[in-house]
Structures are given as structure tokens and as C-alpha cells.
Amino acid sequence: MKHTSGDDIEWVLVYTTNTELDGRMYQANLQGAGIPCEILSQVDTTRMLNIGELALVKIFVPKEHKEEAILIIKSIEENNSEEAD
């Protein structure tokens, strides 16, 4: 999935989660690395739905930053799994 903004930036999906908190955490890490990042949240806060397709938080970055963003996300996930062990 991709879309183009009004300023001709092609945004690509790099990560999907089901919690707003996770999405914001990944966004902060990507932005801290100098990667522009946008979140599309489909979480229904009125009903507190946070399961399945009804509660997706999607993270988009410009196409030219896709590979770097994926590496950062994988690094975060690896660190989180090591801490859980």
C-alpha cells in the first residue's frame, strides 16, 4: 500500500500494530533517526476496540527511507524480544 501526498512524496507502509502506544513509540524512534514518519490510526477510541482489523495503527515513511526504517524497526523488535527472555 502506498499513497502520494500533495507535495509528491510517495509514502510506503513499513509497520502495522494494534496499539496507538506502539505506533507512537516506533514513530518517535524513526523521527529520532531523521526519518519523516506518519501514522494512520484506525483504533476506535470511543469503544476501546483494540483487536483485529478494527484497530490497526499503520506507520508510513517516504519511499526513499523504507529500508532504513525497516532496519530500525527490526532492531527495536529484536531488543524487545531479548528483554522479554
N, C-alpha and C positions, 0 to 999 in steps of 0.2 A: 504494500500500500504506500502510495506517495501522493503528495499534493504540492502545488506550486503556489507560493504566496504572491501578493501583489507586487513585490519587489523582485520577482523572478528567482527566488531561492527555492530550489527543489528540496523539500523536506522528506526524509525517509524514516520509517518506523524502525527503532533499534531495540525496544524493550516493551513488554507488556506485563503488568502486575495487577493485583486486585485490591491494593490498598493505596490510598492517597499518600499516606506517610512514606511508603516505599518509593512511590513515584517522586515525591519531593526530595527524598534523600539522594536518589540517583541523579535528579536534575541538579542538585547542589554540587555533587561531585563532578559532573560533566561541565557545568559552568565554571567551577573552580579550576578546571583544566583548560579553560579558554574556549570551550565548545558551546556555541549557541544551542539552546535546547528549549523545546516547547512541550507542554503536557496537554493531552486531551483526556479529561476525566469524565467517565460515564458512570461514576459512583452515584447512586441515588441517596443523597443525604437526608431526604425527607422521610424515607422509610428505613434507613440504615441498612440497605441491601449491600452486601459485600461478598456475594458469591457468584460464580459463573460469569456468563456473558453480560449479566446485568450490572456488573461492577468492574469494568475494565479501566485501567489507567494506562494510557499509551504515551510513550516518550518518543519524540521526533527530533532529529538533528538534520542540519543541512547535509546533502548527499556527500559532499567532499570530506565530511568529518565522520562518516559512518564507521569505517574500520577502526579508527582511534576510539570512538565511543564504545564500540562493542568490546574492544580490549579492556577498557576501563571498567565496564560493567562486569565482564568475566572476572577481572581481578577482585572486584568487590565481592562477588558471589563466592569466589574461592576463599577469601579471607573470612567471610561469614560462615562457611562450612567448616573451616579449620577451628574457628572459635566454638562451634557447636560440639565438636568432638571432644 
